[in-house]
Amino acid sequence: MLESIGVGVIGLGMGQDMYLLHDDPGSRFEVRGICASTEEKTRGVAEQHGTPFWTTDYRTLVEREDIDVVAVYSPDHLHGDHCVAALEAGKHVVCTKPLVGRSRGEGVLEECDQIVRLAQSKGLKFLVGQTMRFDPEFHAAKQFYDDGDLGDILMAESHYVHDIRGVAEYTPWRVDAPQDFLFGGACHPIDALRWFFGDVEEVFVYANRSGLTPEYPIEDNFMINLKFTSGIIARILAAYGIVHPPMPMMGMSLYGTKGSIRCDYTDFKGGHVHVIFDKMNGLPEFQTSFDPIMEGSYGHGHAVRQYMAHLEDCIVNDGHPSPDAAEGAKTIAVGAACWESVKTEQPVQVRNTFG
């Protein structure tokens, strides 16, 4: 095992999943410092895990010489500032989705440009933690697609749905900032479809504000139509102001000339892949399930382990992380175009060049 790689964590919600890496004997990562806004919580987490350094000032954390990688798990609207500070300090970065996010997309493309330029000019590794790319059911679907088993894709659809009532009780920033669900939510299916089909050329979007969380001030439900530069068309259901969604939290369906595939996922409840090949040609049907084994082995914790292993390999062997800052920026650009479509009630072209 080579020398360990020091990690500094900003944000101690899902950011505490970084400690799962300490239980992995194959991981070089070691959490050496943590940062959050609440002193009592930050001190308590550091003491619980034996972390040698803690602070409430992210600038102090990113400047430490014993930290090689900064893991950004702060609220969405702070991602830009935290990523820029880490890159300027010469640190590799893993940033949980979304790369950046602000209410109705205000200033997000400018933040993306700055982050992409810094990562490229300094030659630093930058990974956006888009979990759908690292969950087994979506990875299986990608394999079917890459192998050509589905033929040419005609169209696709994806969804990410939540009943967010009560979310302000334990993460009040989501209402106070507010969190923009086109970035903090819809980025999951947007990025997943981009992973399969590449750049999005155009979007057309309908949106409404449900009012189910009265204090949440902006739209929380979106129907997104997409046209990719390849000509493939798709749709996304991104709904967060709904009552008890009657389907798995995340899902994707691809419709090809040889067959169709559906895969879905619910955190800590497992996932499912179902492929129906063209029965007119006598091809078989295929389906399989992915069941959770234990807490941390599935769901967000599992994806974190997978994408951090990918980042480690990129650092050690000078590989290229995927999705990187530029790919993350393209997903944000789709969200920004979605907002423009909501405002203008017209199709909007998507920007696909950053840096």
Stockholm file with secondary structure:
# STOCKHOLM 1.0

chainA/1-355         MLESIGVGVIGLGMGQDMYLLHDDPGSRFEVRGICASTEEKTRGVAEQHGTPFWTTDYRTLVEREDIDVVAVYSPDHLHGDHCVAALEAGKHVVCTKPLVGRSRGEGVLEECDQIVRLAQSKGLKFLVGQTMRFDPEFHAAKQFYDDGDLGDILMAESHYVHDIRGVAEYTPWRVDAPQDFLFGGACHPIDALRWFFGDVEEVFVYANRSGLTPEYPIEDNFMINLKFTSGIIARILAAYGIVHPPMPMMGMSLYGTKGSIRCDYTDFKGGHVHVIFDKMNGLPEFQTSFDPIMEGSYGHGHAVRQYMAHLEDCIVNDGHPSPDAAEGAKTIAVGAACWESVKTEQPVQVRNTFG
#=GR chainA/1-355 SS CCCCEEEEEECSSGGGGGGGGGGCTTCCEEEEEEECSCHHHHHHHHHHHTCSEEESCHHHHHTCTTCCEEEECSCGGGHHHHHHHHHHTTCEEEEESCSCCCGGGTTHHHHHHHHHHHHHHHTCCEEEECGGGGSHHHHHHHHHHHTTTTCSEEEEEEEEECBCTTGGGTCTHHHHTTCCHHHHTTHHHHHHHHHHHCCEEEEEEEEECCCSSTTCCSCCEEEEEEEETTSCEEEEEEECBSSSCSSCSEEEEEEESSEEEEEEEETTTEEEEEEEECGGGTCCEEEEEECCCSTTSSHHHHHHHHHHHHHHHHHHHTCCCSSCHHHHHHHHHHHHHHHHHHHHTSCEECCCCCC
#=GC SS_cons         CCCCEEEEEECSSGGGGGGGGGGCTTCCEEEEEEECSCHHHHHHHHHHHTCSEEESCHHHHHTCTTCCEEEECSCGGGHHHHHHHHHHTTCEEEEESCSCCCGGGTTHHHHHHHHHHHHHHHTCCEEEECGGGGSHHHHHHHHHHHTTTTCSEEEEEEEEECBCTTGGGTCTHHHHTTCCHHHHTTHHHHHHHHHHHCCEEEEEEEEECCCSSTTCCSCCEEEEEEEETTSCEEEEEEECBSSSCSSCSEEEEEEESSEEEEEEEETTTEEEEEEEECGGGTCCEEEEEECCCSTTSSHHHHHHHHHHHHHHHHHHHTCCCSSCHHHHHHHHHHHHHHHHHHHHTSCEECCCCCC
//
